[in-house]
Each structure stands twice: as C-alpha cells, then as structure tokens.
Amino acid sequence: MASHGTRGRSGGRPTLEEVAARAGVGRGTVSRVINGSPRVSDATRAAVEAAVAELGYVPNTAARALAANRTNAIALVVPEPETRFFAEPYFSDILRGVGAELADTEMQLLLIFAGSDRERQRLAQYLAAHRVDGVLLVSVHADDPLPDLIAQLEIPAVISGPRSAAETLPSVDSDNYGGARSAVEHLLARGCRHIGHITGRLDVYGAQRRVDGYRDALLDAGYGVDELVIVQGDFTEEGGQRAMRELLARDPALDAVFAGSDVMAAGARQALREAGRRIPDDVALIGYDDSAIARHMDPPLTSVRQPIEEMGRRMLDLLLTEIADDRPAVSRGLERRQVVLATELMVRASA
C-alpha cells in the first residue's frame, strides 16, 4: 500500500485517474466526491477518500473548475429591499442554514439583493455571464421574472417556497397550510369564536396557503368565514400594526388574531395595547415562524414553528444535486422535487 504523499506513476503529482484506479471507481465519481456532491454512496465516498489519503492527492481547484466550466460559487438571491432582509429573522435563519451546509464544500456564497428593477437588470447581466454555478432564490413573489430568467439561462436553481401549485423549479418550504390550520384549531379549542387573520403579501404562495389553512379550520369546525376579519399585511411590523387597527375597527368583538408572521404579530400587539386590549385575556394572539421575537415578546408569543435553518440546508443540498447533475435541464425537469417540511405549534402565554 502506498504511503501518504506517494508520487504518481508518472513520478509527478498523483492524478485524478490514479485516485479513481486505486478506489476502483470512475473518474467522474472521484470528481463528485471531491466536489462534495450528495449523489455518492457512503461506501464509495469512503473508498475515494481513502485513495486520496493514500496517494496524497491534492486537487487543483482552478484547473478543475475550468475543466468543468465551474466557478465554485453560488448566489443567494433575495428579491427584497435590504432593509427587510436585516429586519426579519427569517432571512438570517435561511442564511445560517445555507452557510452550515456549505461549510464542508469549496463553494463560495454570494449574497445578492434584487429588490428593484435596476438591481434585477444588473443581476440578469451577471447571471447571463455564468459567473455562478447555481442560484438559491429566497422570498419570491408570484410575478417575479427572476425564476423564469434563470430557467432560460439553464442555471441550476432552488427556490424557497413555490410560486404556485404548478412550480417547476425545485423548492423547499414548510407546511404553511397545516401550520395555519393548527393555529386556528388551537384558538377554537380555547373557546375563541371571533378569530381575525392578518395575512402576509398575497402574491406570496406561502401566505395564500396560510389563508387556506385558516379558512378550512373554521369551516371544518362548523363556523363560517367572515371576510371582514381577513386583512392583508406585508410581513412588516408596521403592516401588522395597521392591519390590527383595521381589524378592531371592523369587529370590536374580536377575541383572537392569527398573524402570518411573528414580526406582524409584534405590530398587532402594539395596536392591541394602544386600544386597551389585554393579551390573552381580551384577545389571544398567535404568530408564525417561532423566531426570537416570539420568545422575547411580553407576553411570550404562541407561534407556528417552521424549521427555517433546515430549509436553508435542504435548499443547498438540492442545489448541489442539481449542479452535480450534468444532464440537460429538460431531463432534470422530470425529476424536480418539491420538499415540504413539517411545522409545529409552540404554545406560550399569548394564547
């Protein structure tokens, strides 16, 4: 058996072909292991890693990237203003999950904001030059042109939550419908009957599904749905505060509110306090995300937990699979995956 640091048969540096021969696998398999692809069995990965160690093989990163037409970079694209990115825990949690999964690879992560037309045009030019191997899209609205542009450029991409039920890109999301339903069922079990809902932006499919869960929970329990107590917010604290004031004006007998995010629930709490309503004695309150905001509110906020960091990790895992798959995009399209992760209602003092 060769010792670590042994020379290749040519007397120079060990080659990829020599590693493949030592491990008993093909050259492409060795390349996938070195690039961190998940499309390799544990046994094969162990054999390749052992051969790398025995031969002392050191990958030539620049040459490998050039040969594969790769940049070893991926972009996390956020089609939102920077202010929203830094204000909402959702984005930092996604970024944390992506970063944790990326740590064991040689890939670099670029954070790109595309919240304005000018930023989108600049991004389109950047992507058209194929300066990244893949794209993670976070917080995409139904009318956003970026997913279709990326598909036309045949750049591997994964989206955080589908744009619709007919989404064609791989996506990772939480069970928005089930999470919302569990929140309303909890309020009903608590004896609440006048339950308002502050939605997120309804051009976001996840927000639509939360409205569906809210409606069905009421209907299946034998109660009607009062459209007057469904008010659209925008996932901001100010939007939650405005929507709560509107809800109180529409139905002064309101005894519970389900907000489509913890940030909006924080705004709703402020409006309730201004109106002299006690939480939960007068109005029970539930949020969504189970962020640090929920745990630090007074009273602590009951909230639907979605595994946001895990969503980030799964997004990157799917993207690396797409990048490693060298089949034509049309063929890959037949195997698009829509991953939906479970949610959990975290009950605290607000409800």
C-alpha positions as CSV (number, residue, x, y, z in Angstrom):
1,M,0.0,0.0,0.0
2,A,1.3,3.4,-0.9
3,S,2.0,5.8,1.9
4,H,0.6,9.3,2.2
5,G,2.4,11.7,-0.2
6,T,3.5,9.0,-2.6
7,R,4.3,10.1,-6.2
8,G,2.0,9.1,-9.1
9,R,3.1,6.6,-11.7
10,S,4.5,9.4,-13.8
11,G,6.7,10.5,-11.0
12,G,4.8,13.7,-10.5
13,R,1.7,14.6,-8.6
14,P,-0.9,11.9,-8.3
15,T,-3.7,12.4,-10.8
16,L,-7.4,12.1,-10.7
17,E,-7.2,9.0,-12.9
18,E,-4.8,7.3,-10.4
19,V,-7.2,8.0,-7.5
20,A,-10.0,6.5,-9.5
21,A,-8.0,3.4,-10.2
22,R,-6.9,3.0,-6.6
23,A,-10.6,3.4,-5.4
24,G,-12.0,1.1,-8.1
25,V,-14.4,3.7,-9.4
26,G,-14.7,6.0,-12.4
27,R,-13.1,9.4,-12.8
28,G,-16.4,11.1,-12.7
29,T,-17.2,9.5,-9.3
30,V,-13.9,10.8,-7.8
31,S,-14.8,14.3,-9.1
32,R,-18.2,14.2,-7.5
33,V,-16.7,13.1,-4.1
34,I,-14.1,15.9,-4.3
35,N,-16.8,18.5,-5.2
36,G,-19.0,17.4,-2.3
37,S,-21.8,16.0,-4.3
38,P,-24.5,14.2,-2.3
39,R,-25.1,11.8,-5.3
40,V,-22.5,9.3,-4.0
41,S,-23.0,6.4,-1.6
42,D,-21.2,6.4,1.8
43,A,-19.2,3.3,0.8
44,T,-18.0,4.9,-2.4
45,R,-17.2,8.1,-0.7
46,A,-15.1,6.3,1.9
47,A,-13.2,4.4,-0.8
48,V,-12.4,7.6,-2.7
49,E,-11.3,9.4,0.4
50,A,-9.0,6.5,1.4
51,A,-7.4,6.6,-2.1
52,V,-6.9,10.3,-1.9
53,A,-5.2,9.9,1.5
54,E,-3.0,7.0,0.4
55,L,-1.8,8.8,-2.7
56,G,-1.6,12.2,-1.2
57,Y,-3.7,13.6,-4.0
58,V,-4.2,17.4,-3.8
59,P,-7.0,18.8,-6.1
60,N,-6.1,21.5,-8.5
61,T,-9.1,23.7,-7.7
62,A,-8.6,26.2,-10.5
63,A,-7.9,23.6,-13.2
64,R,-10.9,21.5,-12.0
65,A,-13.2,24.5,-12.1
66,L,-12.0,25.5,-15.6
67,A,-12.4,21.9,-16.9
68,A,-15.9,21.6,-15.6
69,N,-16.8,25.1,-16.6
70,R,-17.5,25.8,-13.0
71,T,-16.9,28.9,-10.9
72,N,-17.2,27.2,-7.4
73,A,-19.7,30.0,-6.4
74,I,-23.4,30.1,-5.8
75,A,-25.6,33.1,-5.3
76,L,-28.3,33.6,-2.6
77,V,-30.6,36.0,-4.3
78,V,-33.1,38.0,-2.2
79,P,-35.6,39.9,-4.4
80,E,-36.4,42.3,-1.4
81,P,-35.0,45.6,-0.1
82,E,-32.0,45.2,2.1
83,T,-34.0,46.8,5.0
84,R,-36.4,43.9,5.0
85,F,-33.6,41.3,4.9
86,F,-32.0,42.7,8.0
87,A,-35.3,43.3,9.9
88,E,-36.8,39.8,9.6
89,P,-35.2,36.8,11.3
90,Y,-36.5,34.5,8.5
91,F,-33.7,35.6,6.2
92,S,-30.9,35.3,8.7
93,D,-32.1,31.8,9.6
94,I,-32.1,30.7,6.0
95,L,-28.6,32.2,5.5
96,R,-27.4,30.3,8.6
97,G,-28.7,27.0,7.3
98,V,-27.2,27.5,3.9
99,G,-23.8,28.5,5.5
100,A,-23.7,25.5,7.7
101,E,-24.3,23.1,4.8
102,L,-21.8,25.0,2.6
103,A,-19.0,24.8,5.2
104,D,-17.8,21.3,4.1
105,T,-17.6,22.3,0.4
106,E,-15.2,24.5,-1.6
107,M,-18.1,26.7,-2.8
108,Q,-18.3,30.4,-2.2
109,L,-21.6,32.1,-1.3
110,L,-22.6,35.4,-2.8
111,L,-25.4,37.4,-1.2
112,I,-27.3,39.4,-3.9
113,F,-30.2,41.8,-3.3
114,A,-32.6,42.3,-6.2
115,G,-35.4,44.3,-4.8
116,S,-35.6,47.0,-7.5
117,D,-35.8,46.9,-11.3
118,R,-32.3,48.2,-11.6
119,E,-30.9,45.6,-9.3
120,R,-32.8,42.9,-11.2
121,Q,-31.3,44.1,-14.5
122,R,-27.8,44.1,-13.0
123,L,-28.4,40.6,-11.7
124,A,-29.6,39.3,-15.1
125,Q,-26.4,40.5,-16.7
126,Y,-24.3,38.9,-14.0
127,L,-26.1,35.6,-14.3
128,A,-26.0,35.7,-18.1
129,A,-22.2,35.7,-17.9
130,H,-22.4,32.4,-15.9
131,R,-20.4,33.7,-13.0
132,V,-22.1,31.3,-10.6
133,D,-22.8,27.6,-10.7
134,G,-26.2,27.9,-9.2
135,V,-28.8,30.1,-7.5
136,L,-30.8,30.0,-4.3
137,L,-33.9,32.2,-4.5
138,V,-35.5,33.4,-1.3
139,S,-38.8,35.2,-0.9
140,V,-40.0,35.1,-4.4
141,H,-43.3,36.8,-5.4
142,A,-45.7,35.3,-8.0
143,D,-44.9,37.9,-10.6
144,D,-41.2,37.9,-10.2
145,P,-39.4,37.4,-13.5
146,L,-36.2,36.1,-12.0
147,P,-37.1,32.3,-11.8
148,D,-38.1,32.2,-15.4
149,L,-34.9,34.1,-16.4
150,I,-32.7,31.7,-14.5
151,A,-34.5,28.7,-16.1
152,Q,-33.9,30.2,-19.6
153,L,-30.2,30.6,-18.8
154,E,-30.2,26.9,-17.7
155,I,-28.6,27.8,-14.4
156,P,-29.4,25.3,-11.6
157,A,-31.7,26.9,-9.1
158,V,-33.7,26.1,-6.0
159,I,-36.5,28.3,-4.6
160,S,-37.6,28.8,-1.0
161,G,-41.3,28.1,-1.4
162,P,-43.1,27.6,-4.8
163,R,-44.6,30.5,-6.6
164,S,-47.8,28.4,-7.2
165,A,-49.0,24.8,-7.1
166,A,-47.6,24.4,-10.6
167,E,-44.0,25.4,-9.7
168,T,-41.4,23.9,-12.0
169,L,-38.2,24.8,-10.1
170,P,-37.1,22.6,-7.2
171,S,-38.3,24.2,-3.9
172,V,-38.1,23.8,-0.2
173,D,-40.9,25.1,2.0
174,S,-42.7,24.5,5.3
175,D,-46.3,23.2,5.6
176,N,-47.9,26.6,5.5
177,Y,-51.4,25.2,5.2
178,G,-51.0,22.8,8.1
179,G,-49.3,25.4,10.3
180,A,-52.0,27.9,9.9
181,R,-54.7,25.3,10.5
182,S,-53.1,24.1,13.7
183,A,-53.0,27.8,15.0
184,V,-56.7,28.3,14.3
185,E,-57.7,24.9,15.7
186,H,-55.9,25.8,18.9
187,L,-57.8,29.1,19.2
188,L,-61.1,27.4,18.6
189,A,-60.3,24.8,21.3
190,R,-59.5,27.7,23.6
191,G,-63.1,29.0,23.1
192,C,-62.3,31.8,20.7
193,R,-65.0,32.5,18.1
194,H,-64.2,35.9,16.5
195,I,-60.8,35.0,15.0
196,G,-59.2,37.5,12.7
197,H,-56.3,36.9,10.4
198,I,-53.5,39.2,9.3
199,T,-52.1,37.8,6.1
200,G,-48.8,38.3,4.5
201,R,-48.5,39.6,1.0
202,L,-50.9,37.5,-1.1
203,D,-48.6,37.4,-4.1
204,V,-46.5,35.0,-2.0
205,Y,-47.8,31.5,-2.3
206,G,-47.0,30.6,1.3
207,A,-49.2,33.4,2.5
208,Q,-52.0,32.2,0.3
209,R,-51.7,28.7,1.8
210,R,-51.9,30.1,5.4
211,V,-55.1,31.8,4.4
212,D,-56.4,28.5,3.1
213,G,-55.5,26.7,6.4
214,Y,-57.2,29.5,8.4
215,R,-60.4,29.2,6.3
216,D,-60.6,25.4,6.3
217,A,-60.0,25.2,10.1
218,L,-63.1,27.4,10.6
219,L,-65.2,25.7,8.0
220,D,-64.4,22.2,9.2
221,A,-65.3,23.2,12.8
222,G,-68.7,24.3,11.6
223,Y,-68.1,28.1,11.6
224,G,-68.4,30.5,8.7
225,V,-65.6,32.6,7.4
226,D,-66.1,36.3,7.8
227,E,-64.1,38.0,5.1
228,L,-64.2,41.3,7.0
229,V,-61.7,39.9,9.6
230,I,-59.2,38.8,7.0
231,V,-56.8,41.8,6.5
232,Q,-53.7,41.8,4.3
233,G,-50.4,42.8,5.9
234,D,-47.0,42.9,4.3
235,F,-44.8,40.9,6.7
236,T,-43.6,44.1,8.4
237,E,-44.2,45.3,12.0
238,E,-45.8,48.5,10.7
239,G,-48.1,46.4,8.4
240,G,-49.2,44.3,11.3
241,Q,-50.0,47.3,13.4
242,R,-52.1,48.9,10.6
243,A,-53.9,45.6,10.0
244,M,-54.7,45.2,13.7
245,R,-56.2,48.6,13.9
246,E,-58.3,47.8,10.9
247,L,-59.5,44.5,12.4
248,L,-60.5,46.2,15.6
249,A,-62.5,48.8,13.7
250,R,-64.2,46.1,11.6
251,D,-65.1,43.8,14.5
252,P,-64.8,45.2,18.1
253,A,-65.8,41.8,19.4
254,L,-62.7,40.2,18.1
255,D,-61.3,37.7,20.6
256,A,-58.3,36.2,18.7
257,V,-55.9,37.0,15.9
258,F,-53.7,34.8,13.9
259,A,-50.9,36.8,12.3
260,G,-49.0,35.4,9.3
261,S,-45.6,36.2,10.9
262,D,-44.1,37.0,14.3
263,V,-43.0,40.4,13.0
264,M,-46.6,41.3,12.1
265,A,-47.8,39.8,15.5
266,A,-45.4,42.3,17.2
267,G,-47.1,45.1,15.4
268,A,-50.5,43.7,16.2
269,R,-49.6,43.5,19.9
270,Q,-48.7,47.2,19.9
271,A,-52.1,48.2,18.3
272,L,-53.9,46.0,20.8
273,R,-52.2,47.7,23.7
274,E,-53.0,51.1,22.3
275,A,-56.6,50.0,22.2
276,G,-56.5,48.9,25.8
277,R,-56.9,45.2,24.9
278,R,-55.1,42.7,27.1
279,I,-53.3,39.7,25.7
280,P,-54.6,37.0,26.1
281,D,-57.5,37.9,28.4
282,D,-59.2,40.1,25.8
283,V,-57.6,39.0,22.6
284,A,-55.5,35.8,22.1
285,L,-52.6,36.3,19.6
286,I,-50.7,33.7,17.5
287,G,-47.8,34.4,15.2
288,Y,-45.8,32.4,12.6
289,D,-42.1,31.5,12.3
290,D,-41.3,30.9,16.1
291,S,-38.4,33.4,15.8
292,A,-36.6,35.0,18.7
293,I,-39.2,37.8,18.5
294,A,-41.8,35.3,19.7
295,R,-39.8,34.1,22.7
296,H,-38.9,37.7,23.8
297,M,-42.3,39.3,23.5
298,D,-44.4,40.2,26.5
299,P,-46.3,38.0,26.9
300,P,-44.3,35.4,25.1
301,L,-45.9,34.7,21.7
302,T,-47.6,31.4,20.7
303,S,-46.2,30.8,17.3
304,V,-46.1,28.2,14.5
305,R,-42.5,27.0,14.2
306,Q,-41.2,26.3,10.8
307,P,-37.7,24.8,10.6
308,I,-36.1,27.7,8.7
309,E,-32.5,26.7,9.2
310,E,-33.3,23.2,8.0
311,M,-35.0,24.7,5.0
312,G,-31.7,26.5,4.1
313,R,-29.8,23.3,4.5
314,R,-32.2,21.4,2.3
315,M,-32.2,24.1,-0.3
316,L,-28.4,23.9,-0.7
317,D,-28.5,20.1,-0.7
318,L,-30.9,20.2,-3.6
319,L,-28.9,22.8,-5.4
320,L,-25.7,20.8,-5.1
321,T,-27.5,17.8,-6.6
322,E,-28.7,20.0,-9.5
323,I,-25.1,21.3,-10.1
324,A,-23.6,17.8,-10.0
325,D,-26.2,16.5,-12.4
326,D,-24.8,17.1,-15.9
327,R,-27.8,16.0,-17.8
328,P,-29.7,18.6,-19.9
329,A,-32.1,20.8,-18.0
330,V,-35.1,19.3,-19.8
331,S,-34.2,15.9,-18.5
332,R,-33.6,17.1,-15.0
333,G,-37.0,18.8,-15.1
334,L,-38.7,15.4,-15.0
335,E,-37.3,14.9,-11.5
336,R,-37.9,18.3,-9.9
337,R,-38.6,17.9,-6.2
338,Q,-40.9,20.0,-4.0
339,V,-39.8,19.5,-0.4
340,V,-42.3,20.4,2.3
341,L,-41.1,20.3,6.0
342,A,-43.4,19.9,8.9
343,T,-44.4,22.7,11.3
344,E,-45.2,22.7,15.0
345,L,-47.4,25.0,17.1
346,M,-45.3,26.3,20.1
347,V,-47.9,27.3,22.8
348,R,-47.0,30.2,25.0
349,A,-48.7,32.8,27.2
350,S,-50.2,34.9,24.4
351,A,-52.7,32.1,23.5
